[in-house]
Amino acid sequence: MVDWISLAVPFAYIGILVGSLATFSSLYRKRKAAKSSSLEPWFPPHLQRNIYLSLLHLEPEAGKEKPPAVPESVLKAALLRRATEDIHRLLTIRNGKQALSTLLQRGSVGDDLWQRFLRAEKEMEEELRDVVNEANAFAPTWGTTIFQSANEMAQTALVRQRVAGLQAQAKTDREWWDKKKASIQSDFMKELEEDAAKSKPAVATGDRVASDEDAVLVEGGGPASTGAVAGAKGGTKKRKGKK
């Protein structure tokens, strides 16, 4: 005869064990989801997506039943701007994932930051699928090429931003060089004035020495000229005596 009580005990134990594990897993997932939802978003609010959705779901004005019609070209332009912003965010995620993973392995960053990044990556995947579906709603094949066009727009905007930065830097460098040039010219003129001021006393001293030498020569020539005059007078007297 089968002992059902002895068989029921192991099954009851297994059931209790499985139930407790399932309960723990469910509570852990709920707590993790609540913690993840309370984390700060990785990116700021998606302004381009909000603009597109606002244009797509306009509310009717007061006293009117139907909302105002938005041209299809406006909606396409808004969707393309949304895709361009998605390209920027996607590049940010791809460029930062490897570095963030390395920092997480080294313990330099916490698990909360990594969870924020993973949530942003998941939201980005859903955003890309949504954009493709919206593009295919306008044209059946536009979903395959919209991100290519958005990438070209993003690259053009990046080039314009770099050119603007270089122009601003060139203006700053030009102002710095003008100030440096004026400072160099000022220092050079001061050096010239100092050299001119030093050379003037030297010239005056040389003129004074030359005048002193002339005076000595004049004084030294006085007795010689007196003797010459006396000799001339003596010769004249001798000539008179001979006569």
WOCORQUI-V53996 format. One line per field, one symbol per residue. phi: phi as a letter, one per 30 degrees, with the letter a starting at -180 (. if undefined). A space follows every 10 residues. Layout:
BEGIN
phi = ???
END
This chain:
BEGIN
phi = .ddddddddd dddddddddd dddddddddd dddddddddd ddcdeddddd ddddddbddd ddibdcdddc eddddddddd dddddddddd dddddcdddd ddddddidbd dddddddddd dddddddddd ddddddddbe cdddcddddd dddddddddd dddddddddd dddddddddd dddddddddd dddddddddd dddddddddd dddddddddd dddddddddd dddddddddd ddd
END
